[in-house]
Structures are given as structure tokens and as C-alpha cells.
């Protein structure tokens, strides 16, 4: 392995990784993940183009901020209480339903 080089993994097929221990990915630059959600044979439940699942608490941290953007509807659902905490909370919409 030469750390000055670029490595590309290009495959017309599927890629499956199973790690029994911890898995950590650190990049010195930017990480960009793009999914097209096209056909495939490895993942049977193809409801979402990107699906993340964790059996414990999931945490997403943005050091300087976080932006969630969608051209379609965004649904946030909790099985218990859902909290939004911030210095200021702004809700903007043509219609805002509180109950």
C-alpha cells in the first residue's frame, strides 16, 4: 500500500463487507456517499435508496452545523418523545399543524 496513491474499487456486481469487530472510517478530506437506488441482487428490501439501521442509539454530529434537504416530504417519527433544542427554533411553512 502506497499512501500517496489513489485506490479505486470499480465493480459491475455487488460488494458486501462483514466486520465482527468495530469499524471506523476516518478521512482527511471530505466524505461523499451517493446512492442511485437502482436494481441489484444483494439487498432484498429495496424501499429506500439509502437505509441506515442501528440496534443502539444513533448519533449524527456536525461540528459547525447540519443541513437536511429534500425535494420531497421529510418525516421524523419517534416511538417516544421527540425533542428539538436550540438557541432559536424556527418553523416555516404554508401550513403548520401543531396537533
C-alpha positions, 0 to 999 in steps of 0.5 A, a space after each residue: 500500500 502506497 499512501 500517496 496513491 489513489 485506490 479505486 474499487 470499480 465493480 459491475 456486481 455487488 460488494 458486501 463487507 462483514 466486520 465482527 469487530 468495530 469499524 471506523 472510517 476516518 478521512 482527511 478530506 471530505 466524505 461523499 456517499 451517493 446512492 442511485 437506488 437502482 436494481 441489484 441482487 444483494 439487498 432484498 428490501 429495496 424501499 429506500 435508496 439509502 437505509 441506515 439501521 442501528 440496534 443502539 442509539 444513533 448519533 449524527 454530529 456536525 461540528 459547525 452545523 447540519 443541513 437536511 434537504 429534500 425535494 420531497 416530504 421529510 418525516 421524523 417519527 419517534 416511538 417516544 418523545 421527540 425533542 428539538 433544542 436550540 438557541 432559536 427554533 424556527 418553523 416555516 411553512 404554508 401550513 403548520 399543524 401543531 396537533 
